[in-house]
Amino acid sequence: MVPDISLGGRTYGLLAYLYGPGRRDEHLDPHLVASWQPELAPDPGRDPQVTLQQLQERLDLPVQAVPEHRRPKRHVWHCPVRADPGDRHLSDAEWDEVARRVVHATGIAEDGDDQACRWIAVRHADDHIHIVATLKRQDGRSPRRHDDYNRAQTECRAIEKDFGLRQLNPGDRTAAQRPTSAERAKAERAGRTATARELLRDHVRQAVAGAGDEAEFFRRLTEAGVRIDRRLAPSGDVLGYMVALPGDRNRAGEPIWFPGSRLAPDLSLPKIRRRLGSPDEAEDQPDVSRPRQGGGPAQARREATGIVGRATSAFADGDEAEAGAQLSGVGEVLDALAQTSPASTRQQATEAARAFERATRWHTRAERADDRAIRSAARGIIRAGNALGRGEDGGATAMLLSTLVLATLAAARWHTARQHAQQAAAARQSAEQLRAAYRTAAATPMRAMRAQGRHLPERVRTRHVGTVEAALPGHADSLRRERGWDALIATLDQAENAGHDPDLLLQRAVEWRELDTADRTTDVLVWRLRRLGRLPADPPRARTDTRTTKQQHQPARQYTTTPSQHPASREHLPRR
């Protein structure tokens, strides 16, 4: 059950909406289910003799009774309360109790207070009500509604338990401010899929991702088309900033500005500066943000895959400061990926980044806990530019997405172990979006690898099957049933062609990290092998000739190395 509190200045306008047909004729049988005093609250929905103006005048009477200079500019308190889609439909009597408990908890109308604010609860759908109150008590004083949003949330958690409804995760006051219903309605009218607040939050987070310094952060915001208003000290130093979307204006025609701290708790300028660090700190760290010559987006993604894979091991160590650094870094990689992904996966990558940002914040997180290496990986992704959805770029994107799925699931387990319910749920939601993006990105390269694996001579396949059985005893039968089985066999064959020992390489891939959280173990192993062996993420098409002996395999020139010479063989990988 979710409450959503907002303030407004027009009682009649809100009542006209609640008792009207709705934007899509979705309002059915609007009527009162509760009020401050039923005999004084006329119901235009059930009594044809009653008008909206009569109800508005009754609600506004305490506001109109005080001198004009004492009237609040936004005197209308509005709180929709919506049940979960899977919950049963509550009766009017049950919604009456819900409304009374919410106005009591929030300080609008406490039980037994006959001088409290006037309020009503309107129901025009099966799954929610709208509570409307005017913010002057009948004795002329203002209500004590400090922290009303969080108190409403706490009461809704208790109502869910008492009514046998789905129990949502308790809030911990670390979430970014949610868009108001007015902001959502405005976005809908403008044809946008997200509100101005959400879009600006995305822009700011993406501008921070991998930024080298404050100047680059502001430059990226400008390049993204965001309006910026810096707050300057007399010395000329920047004290803070506000952002606005072009064309997003209020009724007076003025831009609607959002300070960074109102977008999210970690987007204020002081906290962004702590994340960026000092220039001296940046010089002390290795810079992997520039992909090797000719690598482009594919090489940047390969390097980020290795860094994210190593960072994930921090979640198993239990060190909170180190885990906080890696969580922040994974969030930046997701933000970088969201703005450089091909069109086929960009929406899912954006949704994954939006969800995961909640997993990067909790009460005890260290003030300065950011890992320079993983931030540099995010910077490399951005510098390399947009990736194509095909070829080596597409395969490398799938490789990185596969690793990010495991990283977000590891983050969810870490938060769950510490009872960070909201953060764990956010990490799991991010993992689901990343899975969807992975399926899209991996479809073409995995299909090509499966075809190659199926066309290998039976003698070669048998040898590689033995390699899998030796590395994962007792699991070969279950792996055979996965779609990626043939792709795994093809990858082992290509690794052998490139001069690697398949048995050794697979053993290292298995020991790298746990495989229990993988949806498709064969897919994870394919990408680990291809990264460790420096194999192309988008394999060339299978040849039509048949090969029956190891001596007939001809390795590709750029991959011909012995295991001892290959750089991946010297790389230190964490073991289980």
MARNURO-884375 format. One record per residue (C-alpha): residue number from 1; residue in three letters; x, y, z. Coordinates in steps of 0.05 Angstrom, whole numbers, always signed. Example, Ala and Ser with C-alpha at 12.3 -4.5 7.8 and 13.67 -1.06 7.14 Angstrom:
2
   i  aa   east  north     up
   1 Ala   +246    -90   +156
   2 Ser   +273    -21   +143
END
This chain:
576
   i  aa   east  north     up
   1 Met     +0     +0     +0
   2 Val    +31    +64    -24
   3 Pro    +14   +136     +0
   4 Asp    +35   +195    -43
   5 Ile    +29   +264    -10
   6 Ser    +29   +330    -48
   7 Leu     +4   +401    -37
   8 Gly    -38   +445    -81
   9 Gly    -76   +511    -81
  10 Arg   -143   +496   -114
  11 Thr   -193   +454    -75
  12 Tyr   -246   +458   -129
  13 Gly   -199   +437   -185
  14 Leu   -178   +375   -147
  15 Leu   -250   +356   -130
  16 Ala   -269   +365   -203
  17 Tyr   -216   +316   -223
  18 Leu   -234   +265   -169
  19 Tyr   -309   +266   -185
  20 Gly   -298   +273   -260
  21 Pro   -290   +217   -312
  22 Gly   -214   +217   -308
  23 Arg   -165   +224   -366
  24 Arg   -187   +159   -397
  25 Asp   -257   +151   -368
  26 Glu   -226   +106   -314
  27 His   -263   +139   -255
  28 Leu   -323    +95   -237
  29 Asp   -375   +113   -185
  30 Pro   -337   +168   -148
  31 His   -363   +175    -77
  32 Leu   -342   +190     -6
  33 Val   -319   +133    +39
  34 Ala   -298   +176    +98
  35 Ser   -296   +248   +122
  36 Trp   -281   +291   +182
  37 Gln   -356   +292   +201
  38 Pro   -404   +254   +155
  39 Glu   -464   +298   +170
  40 Leu   -426   +360   +149
  41 Ala   -393   +331    +86
  42 Pro   -441   +329    +27
  43 Asp   -426   +276    -27
  44 Pro   -435   +300    -99
  45 Gly   -424   +229   -122
  46 Arg   -485   +198    -87
  47 Asp   -531   +259    -77
  48 Pro   -553   +292   -142
  49 Gln   -575   +354   -104
  50 Val   -503   +367    -79
  51 Thr   -453   +407   -121
  52 Leu   -377   +406   -121
  53 Gln   -378   +479    -99
  54 Gln   -417   +461    -36
  55 Leu   -366   +408    -17
  56 Gln   -309   +455    -33
  57 Glu   -338   +511    +10
  58 Arg   -347   +464    +70
  59 Leu   -274   +441    +64
  60 Asp   -246   +511    +55
  61 Leu   -287   +543   +110
  62 Pro   -231   +541   +164
  63 Val   -181   +569   +113
  64 Gln   -227   +626    +93
  65 Ala   -241   +642   +166
  66 Val   -170   +665   +181
  67 Pro   -142   +732   +156
  68 Glu   -116   +728    +85
  69 His    -44   +740   +105
  70 Arg    -47   +678   +149
  71 Arg    -74   +631    +96
  72 Pro    -23   +582    +68
  73 Lys    -10   +591     -7
  74 Arg    -17   +517    -18
  75 His    -72   +498    +30
  76 Val    -96   +432     -2
  77 Trp    -64   +368    +25
  78 His    -74   +310    -23
  79 Cys    -55   +238     -8
  80 Pro    -75   +181    -55
  81 Val    -68   +113    -21
  82 Arg    -62    +55    -70
  83 Ala    -63    -19    -55
  84 Asp    -15    -67    -90
  85 Pro    -42    -96   -155
  86 Gly    -41   -166   -125
  87 Asp    -81   -146    -63
  88 Arg   -155   -161    -53
  89 His   -204   -105    -64
  90 Leu   -221    -70     +2
  91 Ser   -292    -52    +20
  92 Asp   -314    +20    +32
  93 Ala   -314     +7   +107
  94 Glu   -242    -17   +103
  95 Trp   -221    +43    +62
  96 Asp   -256    +86   +115
  97 Glu   -210    +56   +168
  98 Val   -148    +65   +123
  99 Ala   -164   +139   +113
 100 Arg   -175   +152   +187
 101 Arg   -111   +117   +206
 102 Val    -71   +157   +154
 103 Val    -98   +226   +175
 104 His    -86   +208   +248
 105 Ala    -14   +185   +235
 106 Thr     +4   +246   +193
 107 Gly    -24   +297   +242
 108 Ile    -80   +321   +196
 109 Ala   -136   +297   +242
 110 Glu   -116   +258   +304
 111 Asp   -168   +214   +337
 112 Gly   -211   +252   +387
 113 Asp   -189   +321   +363
 114 Asp   -254   +358   +346
 115 Gln   -214   +420   +323
 116 Ala   -173   +382   +271
 117 Cys   -169   +397   +197
 118 Arg   -228   +382   +152
 119 Trp   -216   +323   +105
 120 Ile   -251   +274    +60
 121 Ala   -233   +208    +26
 122 Val   -259   +197    -45
 123 Arg   -261   +128    -79
 124 His   -269   +123   -154
 125 Ala   -233    +57   -167
 126 Asp   -227    -11   -134
 127 Asp   -154     -5   -114
 128 His   -145    +64    -84
 129 Ile   -174   +125    -50
 130 His   -156   +200    -50
 131 Ile   -152   +235    +17
 132 Val   -162   +311    +12
 133 Ala   -153   +359    +70
 134 Thr   -148   +434    +79
 135 Leu    -89   +458   +120
 136 Lys   -123   +501   +173
 137 Arg   -152   +471   +236
 138 Gln   -221   +492   +257
 139 Asp   -189   +532   +314
 140 Gly   -149   +572   +263
 141 Arg    -82   +539   +276
 142 Ser    -40   +500   +227
 143 Pro    -34   +424   +235
 144 Arg    +30   +393   +261
 145 Arg    +46   +349   +201
 146 His   +122   +347   +204
 147 Asp   +150   +287   +167
 148 Asp    +80   +268   +144
 149 Tyr   +104   +228    +84
 150 Asn   +147   +180   +126
 151 Arg    +94   +174   +180
 152 Ala    +43   +156   +126
 153 Gln    +90   +103    +99
 154 Thr   +100    +74   +169
 155 Glu    +25    +71   +181
 156 Cys    +13    +37   +113
 157 Arg    +63    -17   +132
 158 Ala    +22    -29   +196
 159 Ile    -44    -29   +156
 160 Glu    -16    -81   +107
 161 Lys     -1   -127   +166
 162 Asp    -68   -116   +200
 163 Phe   -108   -125   +135
 164 Gly    -69   -185   +110
 165 Leu    -43   -148    +48
 166 Arg    +23   -154    +13
 167 Gln    +78   -128    +58
 168 Leu   +122    -76    +23
 169 Asn   +193    -63    +45
 170 Pro   +197    -11   +101
 171 Gly   +227    +56    +81
 172 Asp   +293    +79   +109
 173 Arg   +292   +152    +87
 174 Thr   +349   +144    +38
 175 Ala   +307   +145    -25
 176 Ala   +307   +201    -75
 177 Gln   +246   +245    -73
 178 Arg   +191   +214   -115
 179 Pro   +155   +254   -170
 180 Thr    +89   +284   -148
 181 Ser    +24   +265   -181
 182 Ala    +23   +334   -214
 183 Glu    +93   +322   -243
 184 Arg    +71   +254   -270
 185 Ala     +8   +285   -301
 186 Lys    +50   +340   -334
 187 Ala    +98   +289   -363
 188 Glu    +39   +249   -391
 189 Arg    +10   +311   -424
 190 Ala    +78   +326   -454
 191 Gly    +84   +256   -481
 192 Arg   +146   +240   -439
 193 Thr   +158   +171   -409
 194 Ala   +189   +201   -346
 195 Thr   +179   +264   -305
 196 Ala   +225   +324   -309
 197 Arg   +253   +305   -240
 198 Glu   +270   +234   -263
 199 Leu   +300   +257   -329
 200 Leu   +344   +308   -294
 201 Arg   +366   +256   -243
 202 Asp   +387   +212   -302
 203 His   +425   +269   -335
 204 Val   +462   +288   -271
 205 Arg   +481   +217   -254
 206 Gln   +506   +205   -324
 207 Ala   +546   +269   -323
 208 Val   +579   +247   -258
 209 Ala   +595   +177   -284
 210 Gly   +670   +175   -296
 211 Ala   +678   +251   -297
 212 Gly   +749   +272   -285
 213 Asp   +733   +337   -249
 214 Glu   +679   +387   -233
 215 Ala   +689   +425   -298
 216 Glu   +678   +362   -339
 217 Phe   +615   +347   -298
 218 Phe   +584   +414   -315
 219 Arg   +607   +410   -387
 220 Arg   +572   +343   -396
 221 Leu   +508   +371   -367
 222 Thr   +511   +428   -417
 223 Glu   +524   +380   -475
 224 Ala   +464   +339   -453
 225 Gly   +420   +401   -463
 226 Val   +407   +413   -389
 227 Arg   +399   +485   -364
 228 Ile   +446   +500   -305
 229 Asp   +443   +555   -253
 230 Arg   +505   +558   -209
 231 Arg   +501   +591   -140
 232 Leu   +565   +632   -132
 233 Ala   +600   +660    -70
 234 Pro   +626   +732    -70
 235 Ser   +694   +702    -87
 236 Gly   +667   +670   -149
 237 Asp   +670   +599   -122
 238 Val   +612   +553   -139
 239 Leu   +571   +537    -77
 240 Gly   +516   +496   -109
 241 Tyr   +476   +485   -172
 242 Met   +406   +477   -199
 243 Val   +384   +444   -264
 244 Ala   +322   +450   -308
 245 Leu   +297   +417   -371
 246 Pro   +290   +463   -432
 247 Gly   +217   +481   -441
 248 Asp   +196   +457   -372
 249 Arg   +163   +520   -343
 250 Asn   +112   +539   -290
 251 Arg    +49   +579   -301
 252 Ala    +89   +644   -298
 253 Gly   +133   +620   -355
 254 Glu   +194   +612   -310
 255 Pro   +240   +550   -313
 256 Ile   +227   +498   -260
 257 Trp   +293   +489   -224
 258 Phe   +315   +429   -183
 259 Pro   +375   +433   -136
 260 Gly   +418   +371   -140
 261 Ser   +401   +351    -68
 262 Arg   +327   +349    -87
 263 Leu   +341   +301   -144
 264 Ala   +376   +251    -99
 265 Pro   +413   +255    -32
 266 Asp   +481   +240    -64
 267 Leu   +475   +291   -121
 268 Ser   +488   +354    -81
 269 Leu   +551   +390   -103
 270 Pro   +591   +375    -39
 271 Lys   +577   +300    -46
 272 Ile   +593   +301   -121
 273 Arg   +659   +335   -104
 274 Arg   +675   +281    -54
 275 Arg   +662   +228   -106
 276 Leu   +705   +263   -159
 277 Gly   +762   +270   -109
 278 Ser   +821   +316   -116
 279 Pro   +867   +320   -177
 280 Asp   +924   +291   -135
 281 Glu   +883   +229   -120
 282 Ala   +868   +219   -193
 283 Glu   +942   +223   -211
 284 Asp   +959   +169   -160
 285 Gln   +912   +119   -194
 286 Pro   +922    +80   -259
 287 Asp   +881   +108   -316
 288 Val   +846    +53   -356
 289 Ser   +796   +103   -385
 290 Arg   +829   +105   -453
 291 Pro   +817    +40   -492
 292 Arg   +877    +12   -529
 293 Gln   +889    +37   -599
 294 Gly   +835    +11   -646
 295 Gly   +794    -20   -590
 296 Gly   +738    +31   -586
 297 Pro   +673    +14   -549
 298 Ala   +686    -61   -552
 299 Gln   +754    -56   -518
 300 Ala   +727     -7   -466
 301 Arg   +672    -57   -449
 302 Arg   +722   -115   -444
 303 Glu   +765    -76   -395
 304 Ala   +704    -55   -354
 305 Thr   +681   -128   -352
 306 Gly   +746   -149   -317
 307 Ile   +743    -91   -268
 308 Val   +670   -103   -250
 309 Gly   +684   -177   -242
 310 Arg   +740   -164   -193
 311 Ala   +699   -111   -157
 312 Thr   +643   -160   -145
 313 Ser   +687   -202    -99
 314 Ala   +686   -143    -49
 315 Phe   +613   -160    -33
 316 Ala   +635   -227     -4
 317 Asp   +689   -198    +41
 318 Gly   +643   -162    +89
 319 Asp   +682    -97    +91
 320 Glu   +628    -43    +88
 321 Ala   +672    +14    +65
 322 Glu   +701    -28     +8
 323 Ala   +632    -54    -12
 324 Gly   +606    +18    -12
 325 Ala   +662    +38    -59
 326 Gln   +646    -19   -107
 327 Leu   +571     -7   -104
 328 Ser   +582    +66   -123
 329 Gly   +628    +45   -179
 330 Val   +580     -7   -207
 331 Gly   +527    +47   -208
 332 Glu   +573    +92   -249
 333 Val   +587    +36   -298
 334 Leu   +512    +27   -306
 335 Asp   +503   +101   -317
 336 Ala   +559   +100   -369
 337 Leu   +528    +40   -404
 338 Ala   +459    +72   -405
 339 Gln   +483   +132   -445
 340 Thr   +527    +92   -494
 341 Ser   +487    +29   -506
 342 Pro   +458    +13   -575
 343 Ala   +385    +30   -585
 344 Ser   +364    -43   -576
 345 Thr   +386    -45   -503
 346 Arg   +388    +29   -482
 347 Gln   +320    +30   -449
 348 Gln   +334    -31   -406
 349 Ala   +403     -5   -388
 350 Thr   +373    +62   -368
 351 Glu   +320    +28   -324
 352 Ala   +374    -16   -293
 353 Ala   +416    +45   -275
 354 Arg   +355    +81   -247
 355 Ala   +338    +22   -203
 356 Phe   +409     +9   -179
 357 Glu   +421    +80   -155
 358 Arg   +379    +65    -93
 359 Ala   +425     +5    -79
 360 Thr   +485    +53    -73
 361 Arg   +456    +91    -13
 362 Trp   +443    +70    +59
 363 His   +450   +104   +126
 364 Thr   +519    +79   +147
 365 Arg   +554    +86    +81
 366 Ala   +622   +120    +88
 367 Glu   +624   +192    +65
 368 Arg   +685   +181    +21
 369 Ala   +683   +111     -8
 370 Asp   +694   +110    -83
 371 Asp   +740    +65   -123
 372 Arg   +782   +101   -174
 373 Ala   +794    +41   -218
 374 Ile   +720    +26   -229
 375 Arg   +705   +100   -240
 376 Ser   +760    +99   -292
 377 Ala   +726    +40   -326
 378 Ala   +661    +81   -330
 379 Arg   +702   +139   -359
 380 Gly   +731    +92   -411
 381 Ile   +662    +70   -434
 382 Ile   +640   +142   -443
 383 Arg   +704   +164   -478
 384 Ala   +699   +106   -527
 385 Gly   +631   +131   -550
 386 Asn   +566    +96   -570
 387 Ala   +570    +22   -584
 388 Leu   +537    -11   -644
 389 Gly   +487    -66   -631
 390 Arg   +524   -115   -676
 391 Gly   +592   -143   -689
 392 Glu   +646   -140   -636
 393 Asp   +611    -81   -601
 394 Gly   +548   -123   -592
 395 Gly   +586   -183   -566
 396 Ala   +627   -142   -518
 397 Thr   +564   -108   -493
 398 Ala   +534   -177   -479
 399 Met   +598   -197   -443
 400 Leu   +594   -136   -397
 401 Leu   +519   -144   -385
 402 Ser   +529   -217   -364
 403 Thr   +580   -194   -312
 404 Leu   +536   -137   -288
 405 Val   +478   -185   -276
 406 Leu   +521   -225   -227
 407 Ala   +548   -161   -196
 408 Thr   +478   -134   -181
 409 Leu   +455   -201   -153
 410 Ala   +517   -202   -108
 411 Ala   +499   -132    -85
 412 Ala   +428   -155    -70
 413 Arg   +455   -212    -27
 414 Trp   +502   -164     +9
 415 His   +445   -116    +26
 416 Thr   +398   -173    +46
 417 Ala   +449   -199    +96
 418 Arg   +449   -130   +129
 419 Gln   +373   -122   +126
 420 His   +375    -65    +76
 421 Ala   +308    -84    +46
 422 Gln   +299    -26     -1
 423 Gln   +369    -30    -28
 424 Ala   +366   -105    -38
 425 Ala   +300    -98    -76
 426 Ala   +330    -44   -120
 427 Ala   +391    -87   -137
 428 Arg   +345   -146   -156
 429 Gln   +303   -100   -199
 430 Ser   +366    -75   -234
 431 Ala   +387   -148   -246
 432 Glu   +321   -163   -280
 433 Gln   +329   -104   -328
 434 Leu   +401   -125   -343
 435 Arg   +378   -196   -358
 436 Ala   +329   -169   -409
 437 Ala   +384   -126   -440
 438 Tyr   +432   -185   -441
 439 Arg   +383   -230   -477
 440 Thr   +377   -178   -532
 441 Ala   +451   -163   -538
 442 Ala   +473   -236   -535
 443 Ala   +423   -264   -584
 444 Thr   +465   -257   -647
 445 Pro   +535   -276   -621
 446 Met   +508   -335   -581
 447 Arg   +468   -360   -641
 448 Ala   +532   -358   -682
 449 Met   +571   -395   -628
 450 Arg   +517   -448   -620
 451 Ala   +519   -461   -695
 452 Gln   +594   -469   -694
 453 Gly   +590   -517   -635
 454 Arg   +538   -560   -669
 455 His   +581   -566   -732
 456 Leu   +644   -589   -697
 457 Pro   +665   -661   -711
 458 Glu   +639   -710   -659
 459 Arg   +710   -728   -640
 460 Val   +726   -655   -623
 461 Arg   +660   -646   -586
 462 Thr   +674   -708   -544
 463 Arg   +741   -681   -523
 464 His   +712   -615   -500
 465 Val   +655   -649   -464
 466 Gly   +707   -685   -424
 467 Thr   +739   -618   -407
 468 Val   +672   -593   -379
 469 Glu   +660   -657   -340
 470 Ala   +729   -651   -308
 471 Ala   +720   -578   -288
 472 Leu   +647   -585   -264
 473 Pro   +639   -657   -241
 474 Gly   +566   -677   -235
 475 His   +540   -616   -272
 476 Ala   +552   -635   -345
 477 Asp   +482   -665   -354
 478 Ser   +447   -603   -329
 479 Leu   +492   -558   -371
 480 Arg   +475   -599   -434
 481 Arg   +402   -578   -426
 482 Glu   +419   -504   -429
 483 Arg   +416   -466   -494
 484 Gly   +488   -444   -488
 485 Trp   +517   -514   -486
 486 Asp   +539   -515   -559
 487 Ala   +566   -444   -551
 488 Leu   +609   -467   -493
 489 Ile   +637   -525   -534
 490 Ala   +652   -477   -592
 491 Thr   +687   -429   -545
 492 Leu   +731   -483   -516
 493 Asp   +750   -503   -587
 494 Gln   +767   -432   -606
 495 Ala   +809   -424   -543
 496 Glu   +847   -486   -562
 497 Asn   +858   -458   -632
 498 Ala   +885   -394   -601
 499 Gly   +939   -434   -564
 500 His   +907   -441   -496
 501 Asp   +900   -504   -454
 502 Pro   +823   -511   -452
 503 Asp   +825   -551   -386
 504 Leu   +866   -498   -351
 505 Leu   +826   -440   -379
 506 Leu   +759   -470   -360
 507 Gln   +783   -486   -291
 508 Arg   +804   -413   -281
 509 Ala   +736   -390   -307
 510 Val   +700   -435   -258
 511 Glu   +742   -413   -199
 512 Trp   +736   -340   -215
 513 Arg   +671   -330   -177
 514 Glu   +611   -371   -156
 515 Leu   +562   -393   -209
 516 Asp   +501   -405   -164
 517 Thr   +467   -340   -182
 518 Ala   +474   -349   -257
 519 Asp   +410   -362   -295
 520 Arg   +449   -395   -350
 521 Thr   +515   -423   -326
 522 Thr   +539   -439   -397
 523 Asp   +528   -366   -418
 524 Val   +569   -340   -359
 525 Leu   +625   -390   -374
 526 Val   +626   -371   -448
 527 Trp   +638   -298   -433
 528 Arg   +689   -312   -379
 529 Leu   +728   -357   -426
 530 Arg   +725   -307   -482
 531 Arg   +750   -251   -438
 532 Leu   +805   -292   -405
 533 Gly   +828   -320   -472
 534 Arg   +822   -254   -509
 535 Leu   +776   -288   -559
 536 Pro   +732   -244   -603
 537 Ala   +664   -229   -571
 538 Asp   +632   -235   -640
 539 Pro   +661   -299   -669
 540 Pro   +673   -306   -744
 541 Arg   +625   -349   -783
 542 Ala   +637   -424   -779
 543 Arg   +677   -452   -837
 544 Thr   +646   -505   -881
 545 Asp   +706   -552   -879
 546 Thr   +708   -609   -829
 547 Arg   +765   -619   -781
 548 Thr   +779   -683   -745
 549 Thr   +846   -675   -712
 550 Lys   +877   -623   -666
 551 Gln   +935   -614   -715
 552 Gln   +887   -590   -769
 553 His   +863   -531   -728
 554 Gln   +892   -466   -755
 555 Pro   +895   -410   -702
 556 Ala   +877   -339   -720
 557 Arg   +941   -298   -725
 558 Gln   +926   -245   -672
 559 Tyr   +907   -297   -620
 560 Thr   +966   -345   -630
 561 Thr  +1003   -347   -563
 562 Thr  +1024   -399   -513
 563 Pro   +989   -398   -446
 564 Ser  +1052   -374   -411
 565 Gln  +1060   -316   -459
 566 His   +987   -294   -459
 567 Pro   +973   -233   -415
 568 Ala   +909   -264   -389
 569 Ser   +949   -323   -361
 570 Arg   +987   -277   -315
 571 Glu   +926   -241   -290
 572 His   +910   -253   -217
 573 Leu   +839   -275   -206
 574 Pro   +804   -283   -138
 575 Arg   +786   -354   -120
 576 Arg   +726   -379    -82
END
